[in-house]
Amino acid sequence: MRLNAALRAAFALAAGIIITFSQQHGSETGLLALLIASVGWSLAAAVASVTLKDRVQKIVYVPLVVIHGFMGFLAMQPEATGQQNFMLLVTAWGILLGGYEILQAQMVGLKTRAGRDHTITAVLTLLVGGLFLAVPLDIVSAVGFFGAYLIIVGIHLGLAAFSPAKNTDSAK
């Protein structure tokens, strides 16, 4: 989980920084960020699938590789440019992956630290998908919200990846 979270954090932050420091907040910038996040998270899921020892957990990451890879493929298509296509891809990203994160949280246990991390990521991902689905956004706002989502999730995953494994009490 830690390597997976670290890789996901790195790619989410990279994509969020691209949006943040880009002067143009058009659909091309949003699709580039979606491509970076999708390919990076697909790579992270593939690495997690290979490095995990538990066979069931290995299988759990396979659909993530496929979903992220497919989203990255769709984001690269020349026909994908345009506000409606960007909005559709981010909505699908949020709903599909947010739902899958909830399933992962349930599999590892909602009361475990990994389960709580998956739950937080799921809620944030579902929120961005729901925002794009329910609220009519202009392209500048949509790309900005997607960039904010990537930065927030990147920071959360970075904290999850690099926080201590157990609560240690220095007084003992």
Helices and strands as residue ranges (DSSP letters): H 2-21, H 27-51, H 55-76, G 78-80, H 83-108, H 113-134, H 139-162
